[in-house]
Amino acid sequence: MADKTEANVEENEDDARRTIHVDTSGAVSSYANFCRVTGTPEELIIDVGLNSQPVGPPPESIQINQRLVMNYFTAKRLLGALQMSLQRHEMTFGVLETDVQKRVQPSARPSTES
């Protein structure tokens, strides 16, 4: 009986290690530098698009290119995958500062002396 239980555990571990094959041939890629997250009690809605003027006064409207609608379980798995990816990136390249004011370097001004 114990052997059968051990075999089931090994099969479950093998299932967890299997590779998932993904077909991206129909995927559409687009660049986004803007996102808005809203939701309902059952679903999370992520709108992404291009803000053509990220600095200065905001444009009249930002065109949303893609909308992802997912349940909160999938959103939590996405969050974990994004956190892991960002952590690896920051370990390699340094911390990503999301506050634009902290990233702005004072511009070099030409001397006004004659």
C-alpha positions as CSV (number, residue, x, y, z in Angstrom):
1,M,0.0,0.0,0.0
2,A,2.8,2.4,0.8
3,D,4.5,1.7,-2.5
4,K,1.3,2.7,-4.4
5,T,1.2,6.0,-2.4
6,E,4.9,6.7,-3.2
7,A,4.2,6.0,-6.9
8,N,1.3,8.5,-6.9
9,V,3.5,11.2,-5.3
10,E,6.3,10.5,-7.9
11,E,3.7,10.8,-10.8
12,N,2.4,14.1,-9.4
13,E,5.9,15.4,-9.2
14,D,6.6,14.3,-12.8
15,D,3.4,16.1,-13.8
16,A,4.6,19.3,-12.2
17,R,7.9,19.2,-14.0
18,R,6.4,18.8,-17.5
19,T,7.0,21.5,-20.0
20,I,4.0,23.4,-21.4
21,H,4.2,23.9,-25.1
22,V,2.8,27.3,-26.3
23,D,1.8,28.2,-29.8
24,T,2.5,31.9,-30.4
25,S,1.9,31.9,-34.1
26,G,-1.3,33.9,-33.8
27,A,-0.1,36.3,-31.1
28,V,-0.1,40.0,-31.8
29,S,2.6,42.1,-30.2
30,S,2.3,45.7,-29.3
31,Y,4.3,48.1,-27.2
32,A,2.7,49.6,-24.1
33,N,3.9,52.2,-21.6
34,F,0.6,52.7,-19.9
35,C,-1.6,50.4,-18.0
36,R,-4.8,50.7,-16.0
37,V,-6.1,47.9,-13.7
38,T,-9.8,47.7,-12.8
39,G,-11.9,44.7,-11.8
40,T,-15.1,43.1,-10.7
41,P,-15.5,40.7,-7.8
42,E,-14.8,37.8,-10.2
43,E,-12.4,39.2,-12.8
44,L,-9.4,41.5,-13.1
45,I,-9.2,43.8,-16.2
46,I,-5.9,45.1,-17.4
47,D,-5.9,47.8,-20.2
48,V,-2.6,48.6,-21.9
49,G,-1.8,51.2,-24.4
50,L,0.6,53.8,-25.6
51,N,0.9,57.2,-23.9
52,S,2.6,59.3,-26.6
53,Q,3.5,62.0,-24.1
54,P,4.6,60.3,-20.9
55,V,6.3,63.5,-19.6
56,G,4.5,66.8,-19.3
57,P,0.8,67.5,-19.5
58,P,-1.2,64.4,-20.3
59,P,-2.8,64.0,-23.7
60,E,-6.5,64.3,-24.1
61,S,-6.8,60.5,-24.2
62,I,-4.6,57.5,-24.3
63,Q,-5.5,54.8,-26.9
64,I,-5.9,51.4,-25.3
65,N,-4.5,48.7,-27.6
66,Q,-5.1,45.6,-25.6
67,R,-7.4,44.5,-22.8
68,L,-6.6,41.4,-20.7
69,V,-9.5,40.0,-18.6
70,M,-8.6,37.2,-16.2
71,N,-9.8,35.6,-13.0
72,Y,-7.9,36.5,-9.8
73,F,-6.2,33.0,-9.6
74,T,-4.6,33.7,-13.0
75,A,-3.8,37.2,-12.0
76,K,-2.0,35.9,-8.9
77,R,0.1,33.5,-11.0
78,L,0.9,36.4,-13.4
79,L,2.0,38.5,-10.5
80,G,4.3,35.8,-9.3
81,A,5.8,35.3,-12.7
82,L,6.3,39.1,-13.2
83,Q,7.9,39.4,-9.7
84,M,10.3,36.6,-10.4
85,S,11.2,38.1,-13.8
86,L,11.7,41.6,-12.4
87,Q,13.8,40.2,-9.5
88,R,16.1,38.5,-12.0
89,H,16.4,41.6,-14.1
90,E,17.2,43.8,-11.1
91,M,19.8,41.3,-9.8
92,T,21.5,41.5,-13.2
93,F,21.1,45.2,-14.1
94,G,20.3,47.0,-10.9
95,V,17.1,48.4,-9.3
96,L,14.4,49.8,-11.6
97,E,13.3,53.2,-10.3
98,T,9.7,53.8,-11.2
99,D,9.5,57.4,-9.9
100,V,10.4,59.5,-12.9
101,Q,11.5,62.5,-10.7
102,K,14.2,60.3,-9.0
103,R,15.5,59.3,-12.5
104,V,15.7,62.7,-14.1
105,Q,19.2,64.0,-14.3
106,P,19.8,67.8,-14.2
107,S,20.7,68.9,-17.7
108,A,24.1,70.4,-18.4
109,R,23.5,74.0,-19.0
110,P,25.9,75.9,-21.2
111,S,27.9,78.6,-19.6
112,T,26.4,82.1,-20.0
113,E,29.8,83.8,-19.4
114,S,31.3,85.7,-22.4
